[in-house]
Amino acid sequence: MDKDDLLYLIALLKTEHIGPILAKNIIQFFGSIQEVFKAHKRQFLLIPKIGQKTANDLQNIHKHLTDAENIINRCDKLKIKILSYQSEEYPAILNEIYDPPLILYAKGFISKNLWGIGIVGTRSATDYGKEQTQLLAEYLVNNQIPIISGMAYGIDYQAHKRCVDLKGRTIGVLACGIDTIYPRNHENLATEILLQGGAIISEYPPGTIVHPMNFPLRNRIISGLSKAVIVIESGEQGGALITARYAFEQNRDVWALPGRVSDPKSQGCNALIQNNIAKIYSQPADILEDLKIPTTKNSKTTKPNLFNHLTDQEIKVLQSINSQGIELELLSEKTEIEISILLSTLLSLEVKGLITQLPGKKIVKNGY
């Protein structure tokens, strides 16, 4: 797409109530983006789902050309790439979804062959969720697979940060213009992502401020760029579940880390599994095996690597369990950890294969 066509496309998308699906239908109806700007109101009314108001707005579409030109100039100044859905560098995997963004604004590495694995979850992650995110990110970096996420607090941050610390490639998808990183505290993270050969992208032009409605739309891009999406932790509601449902509708693999039924941070993951939207996530190797992606010889694919990473609290609890086992109440007294918190730690250790919880509330070590 040449610069004039790009100018017209940006102007079309600036028109109220014109999203990527309708915009593409309009272009296809007239045969080219430039023909759209020559059309009359009566012609717009022939297009399905266009009423009088939208037809009036489209008839006055030329008023957006100045804004579109300003956007292009600003991108030139800020060294932001503008990729249309017809650009050579536009990721082919993203064009597979029902409603791909017609324009991507990007900094950093982006190409036609770009794809990755999406990691999403709650903004208020537990220590266990952070640990599992970091281990998954480490495994993907070892296999040279980019990580896709949304730059938010919590699980998103852990995925991006672990990736760049290991000098891996990660893609941050924003719900605002990429000239304004959100949250602002993650500006340094964005810089690290770019320095390690990753990218920051958005379908919103520079100058676009954060709006609540942008986040769900952003999530379809995270899933659209991913061959699989893993939800690490999520409550009953939240952006991670929206991403998972987008991924399911886009025919992507969806995985979820299961948790205790009483844990609010696991209710969303458990529901995804229960409703057959997500598979049970237990170790990183399962994902690449399921996708039939070969792993590198030095990648850490076995459960022992996954289970050797313990939090300080998990170590304390494990060291307090003797060879004969111990009752739950006595373990709580010995560790001085309240039972409701202790139960969560025990579940983590059990999932890692280090302990077994027997009937009668007795806990024993495995292999000791």
N, C-alpha and C positions, 0 to 999 in steps of 0.2 A: 504494500500500500504506500503510495507516494505521499509527500507532505500535504498536498492539497486535500487528498482523500482523508488523511488523518485529521486535518482541520475540520472537515465536514462531519466526520464521525464523532469527534469530541463535542461539537456543537449539537448534534442530534441527541447525544446522551445527556446534554445539559437541559434538554426540554423536559418539563414536568411530566411525571408519570410514564416516561419512556425508559424501560429497563432493557437488559440485553436481549431478551426473547422478542419483545415487540420491535425493538430497533432492527434486529436481524430480519424479521418478517417484512418490515417496511422496505429495507434495502433490497431484499429478494423480489418484492412486488414491483419495484421500479427498475430493477436490473443493475443499479449502481448507486453509490452514495451521492454522487453529484446530481443524478436525476431526481433524487428526493428533493433537492433544493430548487428544482424547476417546477415542481408539482403544484396543483391548485387544491383548494379545500375539498372540492367534490371528488377528487381522485383519492384523497386520504380516506374519505368516508366509505370507499369501496373495500377497504382493508378490514378484515374481521377484528373486533374488539376495539375499534376506534370510533368514538362518538363525537358529538359536536364540539365539546370543549377541547379534546385532544387534537381534533382536526384544525381548530382555530389556532391552537398553540403551534402546530406544525406549519401552518401557513405563515406564521411569523418567526420561523426558525432562524432566519438570517440574523436576528438580533443577538443570537448566541455566538456568532462568529468572532466577535471581538474578544469575548471571554475565552473562547477556544484558542485564539491566537496568543492571548496572554499566558495561558497554561503552557503552550508549547515553548514560549520564550522563557518562562520560569523554569521549565524542565531543562532547557539548554543551559541556563545559568547554574542550576544546581546539579548538573550532570546526571539527571534522571532519564533513564531510557523510557520511551513510549512504544509499547508493542501492541499492535492490533491483532485481532484473532487471525488475520491473514499474514502476519509477519513471519519471516523465516525462523526467528528465534522463539516464537510463541510455543510453549510446551504442548506437544501433541496430545499428551494424556489429558490435559485440561479441556481440549476441544472435543473430547469424547462425552462430556457430561451434557445434560439437558440444557443448562443455562450458563454456559461459560461466559466470563466477562469479555466483552468485546475489546476492551483496552486494559492492559496491565501497565502500571507505572513501576519501574524497578530500578534498584541499585544493586550492583554486584553481578554475580554469575547467573545467567539464565539462558537456556537453550531449548531447542526443539525436543531433545532427548531427555530433558530433565524430568525426574520423578523421584519419589522418596517414600518413606514410611511416616505416617502421621502419629504423633504422640500428643494426647490431650488429656485434660483432667481438671480437677477442682483448683480454684485459686488458693484455697486454704488446705494445702496438702499436709498429710501426716508424715512423720519420719519414715514410716514404712513405705508410703507412696513415693516419697523423694528417693529413697534407696532403690526401689524397683525401677523408677524412671531412669536413674543414673546408670543402673546395670544394663537396662535395655539400650540406652543411648550408646554406652560403651561397646556393646556387641555390634550395633549397627555401624559405628565408626570403624571398628575392626574389619568389617566386611565392606567398607567404602560405600555405604548406602546413606544418602542424605536424609536428614530428619526434617519433617515439616511440622510446624506448630504456629501458635498465634501470638507469641511474645507477651502473654499475660503473666501475672504472678502465679506462683504455685508450680503445678506440673509442667506447664509450658516453659517456664523459666529454667527449671531443672533440666529439661530435655535439651534446650538450646545451650545452656551453660556447660553442661558436661560434654556436649559435642565440641564446642569451640576449645575447651580446655584440652581436649585430646586431638586438637587440630583437624577436626572433621568438618564436613560441609553441612550447613543447616539453612533452611529457608524460613524466614519469619514473615507471616502474612498479617498485614495490619488492616484495621477497620477505619482508618483515617488516612490522610495524605502522608506520604513517607518523609516529608520534610518535618513532620512533628511526630516523634516516636511516642507511642502510648503503650504502657505508662511511662512517664517522663524519666522515672528512675532507671529505665532500661536503655537509656541512650548509649551507655558504655557497652552494654551487651550487643546492641546493634552494630557498633563500631567493630567489636570483636568478630561478629558474624561475617562482616565484609572483609576483614583482614584475613580470615581463614578460607576465603573463596566461596562463601555463601552468598545469600541475597536477601534483601528486604523488598517485598512487593505489596502492591495494593491495587484495587481497581478504582480507587478514588484519587483524583488529581491533587497535586500539592495545594495546600491551603484548606483542605477539607478537614473540619474539626470532628472530634469523636461524637457520634450519635448512637444511642442504644440500638436503633434498628439496623445499623451497619454491621453489628457483630454477628447476628445469625447469617447474614448474606456472606460475610467474610468466611464463615465456617465451611461453606460449600466449596470454596477454593482450597482450603486445607485438605479436605477429603478428596477433592478433584485432582490434586497433585500427587495423591498417595495411592499406592497399590494396596495398602492395608492401613487401617487406623486402629490404634490401641488406646483404649480408655483406661487409665490407671486408677483414678478415684473420681467419683462423682456422686453428688446427692441426687435426690429425686428429680430435681430440675437443674438446668444449667447448660452452658454453651457446649460442654463436652458431649452431652446427649444429643444436642442438635447436630453436631459434627458426625456423630455415630449414625444418626438416622439419614443424614445426607449420604454418607458413605454406603450405607445399605441400599439406598435408592439408586446410587451410582454404580452398583454392582461391584463395590470394593469389599475386600475382606474386613470384617470388624471383629476385634478381640476386646475382652474386658477382664480386668483383674478382679476375681471374686473376693468377697470379704464377709465379715460377720453380718448376720441379718439384723443385728441390733446397732450396727455402726452406720450413722447417717452418711458418712463419706463413701460408703460402699453400696448404698441402696440403689443408686443409678446403675452401677455396674451389674449388680445382681439382677436388676430388672431387665437389662439388655440381654443377659444370658437366659433368663427365664422365658423371655418372649422370642427366643431364637433369632435375635438380631445379631448377637455377638457369640463368638466361641470363647471358651474358658482359656484365659491366658495364664500360663504357668512358667514358661521359660522362653527366652528370645529365639532359640533355635527352631521352635515349632513354627514360627511365622515364616521364616525363609524356606523351611522345608515344605510348608503348605503352598507357598508361592512358587516352589520349584526353582528357587534362586540358589545357585551354588555358593558355598561358603569358602572363605580362605582357610588355608591350612593352620594358620596361627590364631584363628578366631576362637574365642572362648565359648564353646557351645554346650558344655556339660553343666549339669546341675551343681556339682561341687563348687565351681567358680561362682555361681549365683549365690550359693548358700554360705560362702565364707565371709560375706560382707554382713557384719552384724552391727546394730546400734549398741551404744554403751548400755542401754537398759536391757537389751536382749542378752548381752554378755553377762550382765549381773544376774539375770534370772537363770540362765543356763548354768552358771557356776554354783548357784544355790540349790540345784537339784542333785541329790546324791545318787549313788549307783542303785539303791533300792527304790528310788522314786520318792515322791513327797506329796502330801495332801495340799489342795489348793489353799485352804485357810492358813496352813503352816507356812507355805511358800510366801503368802502375802505378808505374814508377820516377819519372816526372815529377811525379805527384800525391802520391807517397809513401803511396798507399792500397793495402792488401793485396788481392791479386787476387780472392779470394772475396767481399770487401766491394765491390770495384770492379764486379764483375759485376752485383750487385744494383742499383747506381746506374746502370749502363749500361742495364739493362732498363727502369728507370724513365724514363730519357731517351728510350729507343726507343719505349716505349708513348706518350710524349708527342709523338712525331713529330719529335724534335729531332735524332736521330742514326740511323744504320743500322749494324748489325754485319754486315760482309761475311765471306764464307768466308776462311779463313786468319787469323782473329782480328784483322781490321783494322776500325777504327771510323772512320766519316766523318760529318761534319755534314750535315744536310739543309737545303738552301736557303742555304748559305753559299758 
